[in-house]
Amino acid sequence: MKNQLPKMDIIDSHTHAHFPAYDADREAVIKRAQEAGVKMICVGTQFSTSESAIQLAEKYPADIWATAGFHPNHLSNEWHHDRKEQSEAAPEKFDIEKFRQLARHPKVAAIGECGLDYYRKMPNDVAQMAKQKEVFLEHVKLANEAKKPLMIHCRPSKGTDDAYQDLINSLKEQKPLLHAVAHFYVGSLAMAKQLLESGFYFTFGGVITFARDYDEVVQYIPLDRILLETDAPYVAPAPYRGKRNEPAYIVETAKKLAEIKNISAGKAAEAATANALKVFQISV
Protein backbone atom coordinates (compact mmCIF):
# COMPACT_ATOMS: atom_id res chain seq x y z
CA MET A 1 0.00 0.00 0.00
CA LYS A 2 1.11 3.57 -0.69
CA ASN A 3 1.38 4.59 2.96
CA GLN A 4 3.18 1.44 4.11
CA LEU A 5 6.86 1.87 4.87
CA PRO A 6 9.00 -0.94 3.44
CA LYS A 7 11.81 -2.41 5.50
CA MET A 8 14.72 -0.02 4.99
CA ASP A 9 17.16 2.17 6.84
CA ILE A 10 15.82 5.58 7.83
CA ILE A 11 17.73 8.32 9.61
CA ASP A 12 16.38 10.32 12.50
CA SER A 13 18.42 13.44 11.79
CA HIS A 14 17.83 15.15 15.14
CA THR A 15 17.18 13.28 18.35
CA HIS A 16 18.35 13.27 21.97
CA ALA A 17 18.48 9.58 22.91
CA HIS A 18 21.42 10.43 25.18
CA PHE A 19 19.28 12.65 27.44
CA PRO A 20 18.31 11.54 30.98
CA ALA A 21 14.74 11.07 29.73
CA TYR A 22 15.96 7.64 28.58
CA ASP A 23 18.20 6.68 31.49
CA ALA A 24 15.78 4.00 32.70
CA ASP A 25 15.34 2.20 29.37
CA ARG A 26 17.82 3.58 26.82
CA GLU A 27 18.91 0.16 25.55
CA ALA A 28 15.30 -0.83 24.92
CA VAL A 29 14.64 2.45 23.09
CA ILE A 30 17.66 1.92 20.85
CA LYS A 31 16.67 -1.70 20.24
CA ARG A 32 13.21 -0.58 19.10
CA ALA A 33 14.87 1.90 16.75
CA GLN A 34 17.12 -0.83 15.36
CA GLU A 35 14.15 -3.13 14.82
CA ALA A 36 12.39 -0.32 12.94
CA GLY A 37 15.48 0.26 10.77
CA VAL A 38 16.11 3.67 12.33
CA LYS A 39 19.60 5.12 12.71
CA MET A 40 20.07 8.46 14.42
CA ILE A 41 21.99 11.68 14.93
CA CYS A 42 22.14 12.46 18.68
CA VAL A 43 22.32 16.22 19.06
CA GLY A 44 24.31 18.03 21.72
CA THR A 45 22.88 21.11 23.43
CA GLN A 46 25.89 22.11 25.54
CA PHE A 47 29.29 20.59 26.32
CA SER A 48 28.05 17.89 28.70
CA THR A 49 25.27 16.68 26.41
CA SER A 50 27.57 16.83 23.39
CA GLU A 51 29.98 14.57 25.26
CA SER A 52 27.23 12.12 26.20
CA ALA A 53 26.02 12.07 22.57
CA ILE A 54 29.53 11.12 21.45
CA GLN A 55 29.75 8.42 24.11
CA LEU A 56 26.49 6.88 22.92
CA ALA A 57 27.69 7.04 19.30
CA GLU A 58 30.86 5.23 20.34
CA LYS A 59 28.77 2.51 22.00
CA TYR A 60 26.58 2.02 18.89
CA PRO A 61 28.92 2.93 16.01
CA ALA A 62 26.76 1.37 13.29
CA ASP A 63 23.57 3.14 14.34
CA ILE A 64 24.37 6.47 16.01
CA TRP A 65 26.30 9.66 15.24
CA ALA A 66 26.62 12.78 17.36
CA THR A 67 26.75 16.55 17.08
CA ALA A 68 28.55 19.09 19.26
CA GLY A 69 26.99 22.45 19.99
CA PHE A 70 25.60 24.98 22.46
CA HIS A 71 21.87 25.69 22.33
CA PRO A 72 21.07 29.44 22.32
CA ASN A 73 18.70 29.10 25.28
CA HIS A 74 21.65 28.06 27.44
CA LEU A 75 23.06 31.57 27.01
CA SER A 76 20.16 33.16 28.85
CA ASN A 77 20.52 34.48 32.39
CA GLU A 78 17.00 33.10 32.89
CA TRP A 79 18.11 29.61 31.82
CA HIS A 80 15.42 27.01 32.42
CA HIS A 81 16.34 23.61 33.84
CA ASP A 82 14.80 20.94 31.59
CA ARG A 83 14.80 17.65 33.52
CA LYS A 84 14.51 15.70 30.29
CA GLU A 85 17.86 17.19 29.27
CA GLN A 86 19.69 17.26 32.62
CA SER A 87 18.95 15.29 35.77
CA GLU A 88 20.47 18.05 37.90
CA ALA A 89 20.63 21.74 37.01
CA ALA A 90 24.10 22.31 35.55
CA PRO A 91 24.30 25.56 33.59
CA GLU A 92 27.49 26.00 31.56
CA LYS A 93 29.46 28.88 30.11
CA PHE A 94 30.13 28.63 26.40
CA ASP A 95 33.77 27.78 25.69
CA ILE A 96 34.63 27.43 22.01
CA GLU A 97 37.90 25.64 22.79
CA LYS A 98 36.04 22.78 24.45
CA PHE A 99 33.83 22.39 21.39
CA ARG A 100 36.85 22.60 19.11
CA GLN A 101 38.15 19.43 20.79
CA LEU A 102 34.82 17.64 20.38
CA ALA A 103 34.48 18.72 16.74
CA ARG A 104 37.54 16.62 15.83
CA HIS A 105 35.89 13.39 16.95
CA PRO A 106 35.15 11.10 13.98
CA LYS A 107 31.61 10.35 15.26
CA VAL A 108 30.69 14.06 15.29
CA ALA A 109 28.68 14.54 12.11
CA ALA A 110 27.71 18.20 12.58
CA ILE A 111 28.23 21.31 14.66
CA GLY A 112 25.22 22.36 16.70
CA GLU A 113 22.56 22.62 17.72
CA CYS A 114 23.31 26.28 17.63
CA GLY A 115 21.48 29.36 16.46
CA LEU A 116 18.98 31.97 17.60
CA ASP A 117 15.92 31.66 19.83
CA TYR A 118 13.69 34.71 20.34
CA TYR A 119 10.56 32.83 21.38
CA ARG A 120 10.70 33.86 25.03
CA LYS A 121 11.53 37.53 25.23
CA MET A 122 13.89 38.52 28.05
CA PRO A 123 14.37 41.81 29.92
CA ASN A 124 17.76 42.36 28.30
CA ASP A 125 16.62 41.43 24.79
CA VAL A 126 19.19 43.47 22.86
CA ALA A 127 22.19 42.19 24.81
CA GLN A 128 20.87 38.64 24.80
CA MET A 129 20.19 38.62 21.08
CA ALA A 130 23.65 40.04 20.41
CA LYS A 131 25.20 37.29 22.52
CA GLN A 132 23.27 34.63 20.65
CA LYS A 133 24.49 36.00 17.31
CA GLU A 134 28.07 36.12 18.56
CA VAL A 135 28.03 32.52 19.78
CA PHE A 136 26.25 31.34 16.64
CA LEU A 137 29.00 32.82 14.47
CA GLU A 138 31.57 31.01 16.61
CA HIS A 139 29.80 27.78 15.69
CA VAL A 140 29.84 28.71 12.00
CA LYS A 141 33.59 29.30 12.15
CA LEU A 142 34.09 26.01 13.95
CA ALA A 143 31.99 24.14 11.38
CA ASN A 144 34.15 25.60 8.62
CA GLU A 145 37.35 24.65 10.47
CA ALA A 146 36.10 21.10 11.06
CA LYS A 147 34.60 20.85 7.56
CA LYS A 148 31.30 19.74 9.00
CA PRO A 149 27.69 20.94 8.45
CA LEU A 150 25.63 23.07 10.81
CA MET A 151 22.66 21.85 12.84
CA ILE A 152 20.71 25.06 13.42
CA HIS A 153 18.06 25.78 16.02
CA CYS A 154 16.10 28.89 15.09
CA ARG A 155 12.88 29.90 16.82
CA PRO A 156 11.37 33.32 16.13
CA SER A 157 9.08 35.46 18.23
CA LYS A 158 5.49 34.28 17.93
CA GLY A 159 3.94 35.21 14.60
CA THR A 160 7.17 36.56 13.09
CA ASP A 161 10.24 35.47 11.15
CA ASP A 162 12.59 37.72 13.16
CA ALA A 163 15.10 35.06 14.28
CA TYR A 164 15.28 33.57 10.78
CA GLN A 165 15.93 36.98 9.24
CA ASP A 166 18.70 37.65 11.77
CA LEU A 167 20.07 34.20 10.98
CA ILE A 168 20.31 35.01 7.27
CA ASN A 169 21.87 38.39 8.04
CA SER A 170 24.43 36.77 10.37
CA LEU A 171 25.43 34.28 7.72
CA LYS A 172 26.36 37.15 5.41
CA GLU A 173 29.18 37.86 7.88
CA GLN A 174 30.39 34.27 8.04
CA LYS A 175 29.20 31.97 5.28
CA PRO A 176 29.05 28.23 6.06
CA LEU A 177 31.24 26.24 3.70
CA LEU A 178 29.11 23.10 3.92
CA HIS A 179 25.44 22.34 4.41
CA ALA A 180 23.19 24.09 6.93
CA VAL A 181 20.11 22.38 8.37
CA ALA A 182 17.16 24.36 9.70
CA HIS A 183 16.01 21.94 12.39
CA PHE A 184 12.27 21.81 13.21
CA TYR A 185 11.42 24.60 10.77
CA VAL A 186 8.58 26.83 12.02
CA GLY A 187 8.93 29.89 9.78
CA SER A 188 6.77 31.25 6.99
CA LEU A 189 6.66 30.14 3.37
CA ALA A 190 8.34 33.39 2.31
CA MET A 191 11.20 32.76 4.73
CA ALA A 192 11.51 29.16 3.56
CA LYS A 193 12.03 30.49 0.04
CA GLN A 194 14.87 32.72 1.27
CA LEU A 195 16.51 29.86 3.14
CA LEU A 196 16.19 27.59 0.10
CA GLU A 197 17.94 30.21 -2.00
CA SER A 198 20.71 30.21 0.61
CA GLY A 199 21.12 26.45 0.23
CA PHE A 200 19.45 25.32 3.46
CA TYR A 201 18.03 21.90 4.21
CA PHE A 202 14.99 21.52 6.48
CA THR A 203 13.95 18.95 9.05
CA PHE A 204 10.35 18.18 9.98
CA GLY A 205 9.18 16.12 12.92
CA GLY A 206 6.10 14.72 14.60
CA VAL A 207 4.23 18.02 14.65
CA ILE A 208 3.35 17.61 10.95
CA THR A 209 1.30 14.52 11.86
CA PHE A 210 -1.22 16.46 13.94
CA ALA A 211 -0.98 20.13 12.88
CA ARG A 212 -1.87 21.41 9.43
CA ASP A 213 0.11 24.66 9.85
CA TYR A 214 3.14 23.17 8.07
CA ASP A 215 1.48 21.57 5.05
CA GLU A 216 2.03 24.49 2.65
CA VAL A 217 5.71 24.81 3.52
CA VAL A 218 6.28 21.04 3.32
CA GLN A 219 4.53 20.92 -0.05
CA TYR A 220 6.67 23.78 -1.35
CA ILE A 221 10.12 22.63 -0.22
CA PRO A 222 11.64 20.19 -2.74
CA LEU A 223 11.95 16.62 -1.53
CA ASP A 224 15.72 16.75 -2.01
CA ARG A 225 15.96 19.42 0.73
CA ILE A 226 13.92 17.64 3.43
CA LEU A 227 15.21 15.51 6.29
CA LEU A 228 13.13 13.74 8.95
CA GLU A 229 13.61 14.06 12.70
CA THR A 230 11.93 13.22 15.98
CA ASP A 231 13.54 15.78 18.34
CA ALA A 232 12.87 13.02 20.89
CA PRO A 233 11.97 13.03 23.73
CA TYR A 234 9.84 15.99 22.59
CA VAL A 235 6.83 16.33 20.25
CA ALA A 236 5.77 12.73 19.65
CA PRO A 237 3.83 12.15 16.43
CA ALA A 238 0.31 10.82 16.19
CA PRO A 239 -0.63 8.19 17.35
CA TYR A 240 1.84 8.67 20.25
CA ARG A 241 1.02 12.31 20.95
CA GLY A 242 1.36 13.18 24.63
CA LYS A 243 3.83 10.37 25.28
CA ARG A 244 7.60 10.49 25.42
CA ASN A 245 8.88 10.53 21.86
CA GLU A 246 11.56 8.12 20.64
CA PRO A 247 13.48 7.52 17.39
CA ALA A 248 11.41 4.49 16.30
CA TYR A 249 8.39 6.78 15.96
CA ILE A 250 9.95 8.58 13.00
CA VAL A 251 8.21 6.11 10.70
CA GLU A 252 4.93 7.92 11.44
CA THR A 253 6.44 11.22 10.32
CA ALA A 254 7.74 9.59 7.15
CA LYS A 255 4.22 8.39 6.37
CA LYS A 256 2.81 11.87 6.92
CA LEU A 257 5.48 13.47 4.74
CA ALA A 258 4.48 11.03 2.02
CA GLU A 259 0.82 11.94 2.41
CA ILE A 260 1.52 15.68 2.18
CA LYS A 261 3.79 15.19 -0.84
CA ASN A 262 1.38 12.66 -2.43
CA ILE A 263 4.10 10.05 -2.85
CA SER A 264 4.72 6.61 -1.37
CA ALA A 265 6.01 6.31 2.18
CA GLY A 266 8.97 4.38 0.84
CA LYS A 267 9.94 7.16 -1.54
CA ALA A 268 9.59 9.79 1.20
CA ALA A 269 11.77 7.84 3.64
CA GLU A 270 14.32 6.96 0.99
CA ALA A 271 14.69 10.57 -0.14
CA ALA A 272 14.94 11.98 3.39
CA THR A 273 17.55 9.39 4.31
CA ALA A 274 19.59 10.05 1.16
CA ASN A 275 19.55 13.74 2.05
CA ALA A 276 20.77 12.98 5.58
CA LEU A 277 23.62 10.83 4.28
CA LYS A 278 24.66 13.66 1.97
CA VAL A 279 24.38 16.44 4.52
CA PHE A 280 26.14 14.64 7.37
CA GLN A 281 28.71 12.91 5.15
CA ILE A 282 27.99 9.49 6.64
CA SER A 283 27.31 6.04 5.22
CA VAL A 284 25.12 3.18 6.45
N, C-alpha and C positions, 0 to 999 in steps of 0.2 A: 504494500500500500504506500501511497505517496508520503504519508506522514510517519512512516515507520523508519527508524534509524537502523541501518545495517550494522553488523559487527565491524567496527573499524576504530582506529585510534582517533581521539579527539582531544584537543588541548584546551584546558581551562587556563586562559592567558592571564588571569589575575585572581589569585585566591590567597587565603591566609591559614592554611592547614597547620602552620607552625604556632598559631596563637594558643593561649591557654584555654580557649573555648573547647579545644579538642584534647586536653590533657588526659581526660578520663578514658577516651576511646580512640585515640589517634590512629592506632594500627588498624582498627576495624574500619575507620573512615577511609583510610588509604586503600585497604583491601577492596572495599566497595567500589572505589574509583577504578582500581585495576580491573575488577570484574566487568565494569561498564566500558572499559577501553579508554579511560580518561587519564591523561598525563597532565601535569600542572606546573605553572609558574607561581612559586610562593613569594609574595611581595613583602619586602621590608618597609617598615614605617618609621624606624629610627635605628640607631646602631644596634641595640640589643635584639630587636626583632629581625634585622637584616642578618645578624649572626645566626640566630636560630633558624632562619630560612635556609641559610647555607648548610647548617648542620643536618637539617632534614634532607636536603638535596644530596648530601654526601651519603646518607643512609640508604636512599632510594635513587641511585644514580641513573637508572633506566627510565624513571617515571617523573622525577621532580627536578626543576631548576629553580634558581633563586634570583631575587633582585636586591639591590642595596640602595637605600634612599631614606630621606628624612621628610616625613609628611608635613605640609605647611601648618597644620593645626598644632603641631608640637612646638611651634615657635611662639605661640600665644602665651601671654602672661596669665591668661584665664584658662590654661590648659585643662582639659577635662579627662579624668581618669576613666578609661573604657576597660572594664574588667574582662571583656572578651579578648582584649589585646594584651593586657598586663595584669597578672594576678595581684601584684602590689603596685601602688603608685610609684613610678620611677621616672620622673621627667628628666630629660637629657638636654645638654647644650649641643648645638650643632658644631661638629668638628670635621672639616673637610678632609683632614689628613687621615682620620680613622676610616672614612669611606673610601679614600684612595687605596688603602690597603685591601679593603674588601673587594673593590672593583677588579682587582687583579685575579681574583679566584676564578678558576675555569668553570665553575658551576653558576657563576653570576651572569645571567643572560641579558640584564638590562640595568640601567641606573634609574632609581626611583622606588617608591612613588614619591614624586616631588611635584611642586607646582604652586598654584594659588587657590586659596579658599576664602571667599568673601561672604559665605552664606550666613555666618553669625557675626554681625557687626560688633566691633569692640570700641571701647571709649577712645583708644588711641589709634583709630583707623589708619590715619595717614602713615604714622610710624610703623604700624604693624604691616601694612600693605607693602611699604618700602622694604621692610626686612624680608618678607616673603619673596619679593622679586629678586633681592640680592642673593638669597640662598638658592633660589631656583636657578639663577644664572651660574652659580657655583656647580650645580648638578650638570648643567649643559656642558660646561667646560670639562668636567670630569668624564662625562659620556664621550666627548670627543677625544680626550686623552686615552681612554680605555677602548675606544673604537666599539662602543656598545650603544644600543638604542636607548631612548628615554621612555619611561613609564610615567605618564603625567596625570596627576590628580588636579582637576580644575573644577571648582564649584562656584558659580556666580551668585550674587545677591538675587533674592527671589524675584522672578519676572524679568530679569535682565541678562545680558551677555557680558557684563562688565569684566569679570575675571578672564573670560576667553579673549576679549579684546586686549586686555593688558598682557596676556600670554603672547599673543601675536606680536604686539609691540616690543615685548622683551626679547623675543627671538630675532628681531631685527638687529639687536645689539650683539647677540651671540648665536649664530645659526648652527643648529645641530647638523653634524656631518652624516649621521645615519638616520634611521627611522624614528619617528615620534608617534607615540600611541596616546590618544585621548581616552583614558580609561573612564568607563561609566558615563558616556557623553550625555549631558542634560541640556545642551544649548539649543538655540533656534536653528531653523533650516538655513537661514541666511548666514549664520555663523559657521554652520557645517560646510557651506560652500567655500567660505574663506579658508577654513582649515584644510579642506580637500585641495585647494589651489596651492597651499603651503606644503602639501605632501603627507599630511597626517593620515594615520590609521585610527580606527574607532573600535572600542569594545562595547558590547551590549550584554546585559545580564538579565537576571530573572524578572526585573521590573517590566520588561516588554511582554511577559506572559499574562500580566493582569492589568496593565495600564495601556490605554490607547494613545497616550500623549506622544509616543515615540514613533508611531507607525509611519508618519510622513517622512521623517528624517531617515528611518531605516530603509524605506522604499527608495529614497533618493540616492543614498550613498551606494556606490558600486560595490558589488559583492567582493571584489578583489581588494577592498579597503576595510573589510569588517572582520573582527576577531570576536570570539565568544569568551565570556568570563562568568564566574559566579560571585566574586567578591565575598565568598564565604569567610566567616559565618553569617554575613549579612544578606538581606534581601533574597530570601528563598523564592524560587519560582512556584507558580501554580503547578501541581496540586499540593505543594509543601509550604505554602505561604503561612507565615506565623511561626514556623519551626526554625530551628538552627539550619542554616544552609550548609551544603557540603559539595565537594567537586563532582560527585557522581550525578548530581541533579542538573548538570549542564546539558544533559541530553534533552531536557524539557525546553530549554532556551533554544537549542538547535532546531527543535521541531517548530517553535514559534517563529523563529527567523525564516524558516522555510515557508511557513504559512503566509507571512507578510510579503515575502518575495515571490510567492506563487511558484515555488520550485520544490523538488523533493527534499526530504530531510537529509538524505544521504549527500546530495549535492551541496546543501547548506553547510553541513558539518565538514565535508571534504574541503570546501573552499576556505572556510574559516581556519581550519587546521593548517592548510597550505600557507595561508597568510601568516600565521603564527610562526611556522618554521622559517619563513623568509625573514620576518621582522627580527626574531630573536636569534637567528643564525644557529639553529639547533637542528638535530636530526633524530628521528625515532625509528 
